[in-house]
Amino acid sequence: VKSEDVSEALRLVRVSTMAANSAGSGGGRGGASAGAGAGAGATGGALPSREEMNRAESFLRSRLVMGAVVNKQRIVEEAAGRGYNAVVVARALAVMVMRGEVQERNQSRLIKRIK
């Protein structure tokens, strides 16, 4: 193996890693580009705007009945179907869990609104 071959292999790894990083891979969840929302925001690695988060949280509050246990993926897909960005909705759910408004069950597959 020549040193030029090793250098070329390292260069290819760096280039492919940088390309994947700049593409903003969504961690394999497959929902990073679903739904347009109210505007551009929350695409790639950008943080969603406060307005988008508030819209997503209000949708979740209106959709989730107190005490009901529902499938988390179904709620995210329903929100995406109504024009919300799936990533923003998932982040809003995580924020609501941290606040104690929503409880995750069954390895985070199900959610229950408690407040």
HELIX and SHEET records of a PDB file:
HELIX    1   1 SER A    3  ALA A   23  1                                  21    
HELIX    2   2 ARG A   50  ARG A   63  1                                  14    
HELIX    3   3 LYS A   72  GLY A   81  1                                  10    
HELIX    4   4 ALA A   86  ARG A   99  1                                  14    
SHEET    1   A 3 VAL A  69  ASN A  71  0                                        
SHEET    2   A 3 LEU A 110  ARG A 113 -1                                        
SHEET    3   A 3 VAL A 102  ARG A 105 -1                                        
END                                                                             
